[in-house]
Amino acid sequence: PPRAMACSTAAAVACGYSRISPGSRGRPIDHGRRAARIVRAAGNEDMNAPPFVVPQDCFQDKTFPPELKAAKQLKLLVTMVAVRVVLAQEEGFGNECHDDPSYTELHDDLTTFLSQNPLGKLWDGEWLEKLIRHPKLNCRLAAVRIIEVRDVYLAKEFDWGLYKSEAFDDMDECYKRLMSEHMERSMLG
């Protein structure tokens, strides 16, 4: 029953267990912080059963599993970063002694392409394919630079530890705060 699940979850928070942790089978696990325990729905005696089932149609674009959706979003983010890096490089090219930026032809061509083909509207691979097949040489050169910057950024610059800790810590803080508020309201009536 949902109420039993809410009570057992609230009790888990009160006991200091932080987050539902798939795969732990009720054993403490270590994420570099403190141990957590899995919280199972009331009445589920099978310790090998997953704590919940993710519906295959949970996203409108039919992406499954959720990790694949996260990977697609990360690729889009890294492509956006690479586009901004290339634009910033072109904006600053030859501007060492000037306060006002002087934009290059590549910068103008890339911003024109970007205004006509917003990056978020297409999957990042389709957007890059369209850019690399553009009739203008500057657009094709920009595509090659974006691909290279994207590769270097993801391999050497992207802070995976910060990415993971921010996601986990923010969800953990939210979980504790909301469950604590829920438990307080439940105790009051």
C-alpha positions in Angstrom: 0.0 0.0 0.0 1.2 3.5 -0.7 0.8 4.7 2.9 2.9 1.8 4.1 5.6 2.7 1.5 5.5 6.3 2.6 5.7 5.3 6.3 8.6 2.9 5.7 10.4 5.6 3.6 9.8 8.2 6.3 11.1 5.7 8.9 14.2 5.1 6.7 14.9 8.8 6.7 14.4 9.1 10.4 16.9 6.2 10.9 19.5 8.0 8.8 19.2 6.0 5.6 19.5 8.5 2.8 18.5 7.2 -0.6 16.9 4.2 -2.4 19.9 2.4 -3.8 19.2 -0.2 -6.5 21.2 -3.4 -6.3 22.2 -3.1 -2.7 19.7 -5.9 -1.7 19.3 -4.2 1.7 23.0 -4.1 2.4 24.8 -0.8 3.1 26.6 0.6 0.0 29.3 3.3 -0.2 29.1 6.1 -2.7 32.0 7.9 -1.1 29.7 9.4 1.5 27.8 7.4 4.1 26.1 4.1 3.8 22.5 3.9 2.5 19.9 1.1 2.4 17.4 0.1 -0.2 13.8 0.7 0.6 11.4 -1.9 -0.8 7.6 -1.7 -1.2 5.8 -3.3 1.7 5.0 -7.0 1.1 7.8 -7.7 -1.4 9.6 -10.7 0.1 11.8 -11.4 -3.0 15.2 -9.8 -2.2 16.3 -10.3 -5.8 13.4 -8.2 -7.1 14.2 -4.7 -8.3 13.0 -1.9 -6.0 10.8 -0.6 -8.8 10.3 -1.0 -12.6 10.9 1.8 -15.0 8.1 1.9 -17.7 9.5 1.6 -21.2 7.3 4.5 -22.4 8.4 6.9 -19.7 9.8 9.4 -22.3 7.8 10.9 -25.2 10.6 10.1 -27.7 10.6 6.4 -26.6 14.2 6.6 -25.4 14.9 3.7 -23.1 16.6 3.1 -20.6 16.8 6.5 -18.8 20.6 6.2 -19.0 20.4 6.5 -22.8 18.3 9.6 -22.4 20.9 11.1 -20.1 23.7 10.2 -22.5 21.8 12.0 -25.4 21.4 15.1 -23.2 25.1 15.0 -22.2 26.1 14.8 -25.9 23.9 17.8 -26.7 25.4 19.7 -23.8 29.0 19.0 -24.9 28.1 20.0 -28.5 26.7 23.3 -27.2 29.8 23.9 -25.2 32.0 23.1 -28.2 30.0 25.6 -30.4 30.4 28.3 -27.7 34.2 27.6 -27.5 34.6 27.9 -31.3 32.5 31.1 -31.4 34.5 32.6 -28.6 37.8 31.7 -30.3 36.6 33.3 -33.6 35.3 36.3 -31.7 38.6 36.9 -30.0 40.8 36.0 -33.1 43.2 39.0 -33.6 41.6 41.1 -30.8 44.6 41.0 -28.5 44.9 44.8 -28.4 41.3 45.9 -28.9 38.4 46.3 -26.5 35.8 45.7 -29.3 35.7 42.2 -30.8 36.2 41.9 -34.5 34.2 38.9 -35.8 35.7 36.6 -38.4 33.8 35.4 -41.5 33.7 31.9 -39.9 32.0 33.4 -36.8 29.4 35.1 -39.0 28.8 32.0 -41.0 28.4 29.8 -37.9 26.1 32.3 -36.1 24.0 32.5 -39.3 23.8 28.7 -39.5 23.0 28.5 -35.8 20.1 31.0 -36.1 18.6 29.1 -39.0 19.2 25.6 -37.4 19.0 25.9 -33.6 21.0 23.2 -32.0 18.3 22.0 -29.6 15.8 21.3 -32.5 17.9 18.5 -34.0 19.8 15.7 -32.4 23.4 16.9 -32.1 24.7 14.3 -34.7 22.1 15.5 -37.3 23.0 19.1 -36.6 26.7 18.4 -37.1 26.0 16.4 -40.3 24.1 19.3 -41.7 26.9 21.7 -40.8 29.6 19.6 -42.2 27.7 19.2 -45.5 27.1 23.0 -45.8 28.1 24.5 -49.1 30.3 27.1 -47.4 33.8 26.1 -46.5 33.7 28.1 -43.3 30.8 26.1 -42.0 32.5 22.8 -42.8 35.7 24.0 -41.1 33.6 25.0 -38.1 32.0 21.6 -37.9 35.4 19.9 -37.9 36.6 22.2 -35.1 33.4 21.6 -33.1 33.9 17.9 -33.4 37.5 18.2 -32.2 36.7 20.5 -29.3 33.8 18.3 -28.3 36.1 15.3 -28.2 38.9 17.0 -26.2 36.4 18.6 -23.8 34.7 15.3 -23.0 37.9 13.4 -22.8 40.1 15.9 -20.8 38.1 18.8 -19.5 34.7 17.6 -18.4 34.7 17.1 -14.6 33.0 13.8 -14.2 33.4 13.8 -10.4 31.7 17.2 -10.1 29.0 16.1 -12.5 28.2 12.9 -10.4 28.6 14.6 -7.0 26.4 17.5 -7.9 23.6 15.2 -9.2 23.8 12.8 -6.2 24.3 15.5 -3.6 21.4 17.7 -4.9 19.0 14.7 -5.1 20.1 13.5 -1.6 19.5 17.0 -0.1 16.1 17.3 -1.8 15.2 13.8 -0.7 16.1 14.4 2.9 14.3 17.8 3.0 11.1 16.7 1.3 10.8 13.4 3.3 11.5 15.3 6.6 8.8 17.8 5.7 6.4 15.0 4.8 7.2 13.1 8.0 6.6 16.3 10.1 3.2 16.9 8.4 2.3 13.3 8.8 3.0 13.4 12.6 0.9 16.6 13.0 -2.2 15.1 11.6 
